[in-house]
């Protein structure tokens, strides 16, 4: 169950990352067709390559500093490449490499995004159990180490194997004694 949960989170992050790269909404498997369009594939390539680099580094790096440094270097390299090739931010924005410029929003306006009159307050008590459960699931899953899961499965299989071997030896001994062959310690 945890493996499926973590795999879905990985898939969701990949899909969301590609959607951000190409500037299209991706909500289902059919939306991956956007990558068949040459321009969208071109826009997604740096993000997919960066994801590959981050994956390799997270698995192979010996130092804890390498991954955060890489996370800083990748966007810096992107903007350095734009600068080296003389691409202005407006040109990059026009070609889809950078998001549209939007005016800043004061923090006080965030509360205006929610119309509290439309909230069904009587249903909040029905959601509390789900909220608490989700907090525990996410907290538990985020602190899980895949290596620990592997050891848990390994230990469980070893226990089952040991039980089968013990039971087989015990059954064999009982079977031998029951058929009149007696004990080897006569």
C-alpha positions in Angstrom: 0.0 0.0 0.0 2.7 2.5 0.9 4.7 1.6 -2.2 1.6 2.4 -4.3 1.1 5.6 -2.4 4.7 6.7 -3.0 4.5 5.7 -6.7 1.4 7.8 -7.2 3.0 10.8 -5.5 6.0 10.3 -7.9 3.8 10.1 -10.9 1.8 13.1 -9.8 5.0 15.2 -9.3 6.2 14.1 -12.8 2.9 15.0 -14.4 2.6 18.3 -12.6 6.2 19.2 -13.5 5.6 18.4 -17.2 2.4 20.5 -17.1 4.3 23.4 -15.7 7.0 23.1 -18.3 4.6 23.1 -21.3 2.0 25.4 -19.8 -0.9 23.1 -20.3 -3.2 21.5 -17.8 -2.5 17.7 -17.4 -5.1 15.8 -15.4 -5.2 12.4 -17.0 -3.2 9.8 -19.0 -4.5 11.2 -22.3 -2.9 14.6 -21.6 0.6 13.1 -22.2 -0.3 13.5 -25.9 1.0 17.1 -25.5 4.5 15.7 -25.6 3.8 14.5 -29.2 3.8 18.2 -30.2 7.4 19.3 -31.1 7.2 22.7 -29.3 5.7 21.1 -26.1 8.4 18.4 -26.1 11.1 21.0 -26.5 9.7 23.0 -23.6 9.5 19.8 -21.4 13.0 18.5 -22.3 15.0 20.7 -19.8 12.6 19.8 -17.0 12.7 16.1 -17.8 16.5 16.2 -18.0 16.7 18.1 -14.7 14.4 15.5 -13.1 16.7 12.7 -14.4 19.8 14.5 -13.1 18.2 15.1 -9.7 17.1 11.4 -9.5 20.6 10.2 -10.3 22.2 12.5 -7.8 19.7 11.6 -5.1 20.6 7.9 -5.5 24.4 8.2 -6.1 25.6 11.2 -4.2 27.9 10.6 -1.3 27.6 14.1 0.2 24.4 15.5 1.6 25.3 18.9 0.1 25.2 17.8 -3.6 21.4 17.6 -4.0 20.6 21.1 -2.6 23.5 22.6 -4.6 22.2 21.0 -7.8 18.7 22.4 -7.0 20.2 25.8 -7.0 22.5 25.3 -10.0 19.8 24.1 -12.3 17.7 27.3 -12.4 20.8 29.4 -12.3 22.1 27.5 -15.4 18.8 28.0 -17.1 19.0 31.8 -16.7 22.7 31.8 -17.5 22.0 30.0 -20.8 19.3 32.6 -21.6 21.8 35.4 -20.9 24.7 33.7 -22.9 22.4 33.3 -26.0 21.1 36.8 -25.7 17.5 35.8 -25.0 15.6 38.5 -23.1 13.0 37.6 -20.5 10.3 39.0 -22.8 11.4 36.7 -25.6 11.6 33.7 -23.3 8.2 34.5 -22.0 6.8 34.8 -25.5 8.2 31.4 -26.5 6.8 29.8 -23.4 10.1 29.2 -21.5 9.1 31.6 -18.6 5.6 32.2 -17.2 3.6 35.3 -17.8 4.3 38.3 -15.7 1.6 38.9 -13.2 1.2 41.8 -10.7 2.1 40.9 -7.1 -0.8 40.1 -4.8 -0.8 41.4 -1.2 -1.1 38.7 1.4 -4.3 40.3 2.7 -6.0 39.5 -0.6 -5.5 35.7 -0.1 -8.4 35.6 2.3 -10.6 37.2 -0.4 -10.1 34.1 -2.5 -12.3 32.1 -0.2 -16.0 33.0 0.2 -16.6 31.8 3.8 -20.4 32.2 3.2 -20.2 29.3 0.8 -18.5 27.0 3.3 -20.9 24.3 4.8 -19.6 24.6 8.4 -21.9 21.8 9.6 -19.9 19.3 7.4 -16.5 20.3 9.0 -17.0 17.8 11.8 -17.5 15.0 9.2 -14.1 15.9 7.6 -12.0 16.0 10.8 -11.4 12.3 10.9 -10.3 12.3 7.3 -8.0 15.3 7.8 -6.4 13.7 10.9 -6.0 10.4 8.9 -4.4 12.2 6.0 -1.9 13.9 8.3 -0.9 10.6 9.8 -0.6 8.9 6.3 1.4 11.7 4.8 3.6 12.0 8.0 4.2 8.3 8.1 4.9 8.0 4.4 7.2 11.0 4.3 9.4 9.5 7.0 9.4 6.0 5.5 12.7 4.8 4.2 12.3 2.5 1.2 15.3 0.6 2.6 13.3 0.0 5.8 10.4 -1.4 3.8 12.8 -3.7 2.0 14.2 -4.9 5.4 10.7 -5.4 6.8 9.7 -7.5 3.8 13.0 -9.4 3.9 12.7 -10.1 7.6 9.1 -11.2 7.2 10.0 -13.6 4.4 12.9 -14.9 6.4 10.6 -15.5 9.3 8.1 -17.4 7.1 11.0 -19.4 5.5 12.4 -20.3 9.0 8.9 -21.4 10.2 8.5 -23.6 7.1 11.9 -25.2 7.6 11.3 -25.7 11.3 7.8 -27.2 10.6 9.2 -29.4 7.9 12.0 -30.8 10.1 9.6 -31.3 13.0 7.0 -33.0 10.8 9.7 -35.2 9.3 10.9 -36.2 12.8 7.4 -37.0 14.0 6.7 -38.9 10.8 9.8 -41.0 11.2 9.0 -41.7 14.8 5.4 -42.5 14.0 6.3 -45.1 11.4 8.4 -47.2 13.8 11.7 -45.9 12.7 12.2 -44.5 16.1 14.8 -42.0 17.1 18.4 -41.7 15.8 19.5 -41.3 19.5 18.8 -45.0 20.5 
